[in-house]
Each structure stands twice: as structure tokens, then as C-alpha cells.
Amino acid sequence: MSVPVLAEIVEVLRRPELTRRFKSLQGLDLTEIFSIVQQAGVVQVGEVPAVSRDSKDDKFLATAVAGRASYVVS
């Protein structure tokens, strides 16, 4: 886990098109999310290099590299 990935999770869970479709996301308590996420190892990522075809994926790849992940599952 990294700060950019956590920010992405929060942003996605707050998207109006998702909160309209999935009523359980409306008024979702972010402390619940943080309690789950805090169980993950946290790594610091510096500058996120542009390495993938989809620049939105770069934060996930940078986090995987910083965490020395053996695999990335999407």
C-alpha cells in the first residue's frame, strides 16, 4: 500500500456514478476502509515514473516496485 494507491481507493469509492449504482457506498465511513487498509504493508513511493500504457496504472506499479512485490494482480 502507498499514499497514491490509498488516495485512488478513496477517490473511486466516492465517485458519484458508483455511489448512485451501489447504495452501500453512500455515506461510507472511511474509517472502515482505513482499518482494513492499515493491515497492509505501507511503502513510500517517490516520483511515479511513466512506465505503463495507461498512466493511471503507474502508481500501482511504483507501489509494487517499492514493496518488492513478486506479483501484481489486477
C-alpha positions as CSV (number, residue, x, y, z in Angstrom):
1,M,0.0,0.0,0.0
2,S,1.1,3.6,-0.7
3,V,-0.4,7.0,-0.3
4,P,-1.1,7.3,-4.0
5,V,-2.9,3.9,-4.0
6,L,-4.9,4.8,-0.9
7,A,-5.9,8.1,-2.5
8,E,-7.1,6.2,-5.6
9,I,-9.2,3.9,-3.4
10,V,-10.9,6.8,-1.6
11,E,-11.5,8.7,-4.9
12,V,-13.0,5.6,-6.6
13,L,-15.3,4.8,-3.6
14,R,-16.6,8.4,-3.7
15,R,-17.4,8.6,-7.5
16,P,-21.0,9.7,-8.0
17,E,-21.6,7.1,-10.7
18,L,-20.6,4.4,-8.3
19,T,-22.4,5.8,-5.3
20,R,-25.6,6.0,-7.3
21,R,-25.3,2.5,-8.5
22,F,-24.1,0.9,-5.3
23,K,-26.2,2.4,-2.4
24,S,-23.9,0.8,0.2
25,L,-21.2,3.3,-0.8
26,Q,-23.3,6.3,0.1
27,G,-22.1,7.7,3.4
28,L,-19.4,5.0,3.6
29,D,-17.4,5.5,6.7
30,L,-13.8,6.0,5.6
31,T,-12.5,4.7,9.0
32,E,-13.8,1.3,8.0
33,I,-11.7,1.4,4.9
34,F,-8.6,2.7,6.8
35,S,-9.0,-0.1,9.3
36,I,-8.8,-2.7,6.5
37,V,-6.0,-0.9,4.7
38,Q,-3.8,-0.5,7.8
39,Q,-3.4,-4.2,7.8
40,A,-1.3,-3.9,4.6
41,G,2.4,-3.1,4.5
42,V,2.9,0.6,3.6
43,V,5.7,1.7,1.3
44,Q,6.9,5.1,0.4
45,V,6.9,5.9,-3.3
46,G,8.8,8.9,-4.6
47,E,8.2,10.2,-8.1
48,V,6.0,7.9,-10.0
49,P,7.6,7.2,-13.4
50,A,5.5,6.8,-16.5
51,V,6.0,3.2,-17.4
52,S,2.7,1.7,-18.5
53,R,0.4,2.3,-21.4
54,D,-2.2,3.6,-19.0
55,S,-0.6,6.3,-16.9
56,K,-3.3,5.7,-14.2
57,D,-1.7,2.4,-13.5
58,D,1.8,3.8,-12.8
59,K,1.0,4.4,-9.1
60,F,0.2,0.7,-8.7
61,L,3.4,-0.4,-10.5
62,A,5.5,2.1,-8.5
63,T,4.0,0.7,-5.3
64,A,4.7,-2.8,-6.3
65,V,8.3,-2.0,-7.1
66,A,8.8,-0.1,-3.8
67,G,7.3,-3.0,-1.9
68,R,9.4,-5.5,-3.8
69,A,6.3,-7.4,-4.8
70,S,6.8,-10.7,-6.6
71,Y,3.4,-10.4,-8.4
72,V,0.9,-7.8,-9.4
73,V,-2.8,-9.0,-9.6
74,S,-5.4,-6.8,-11.2
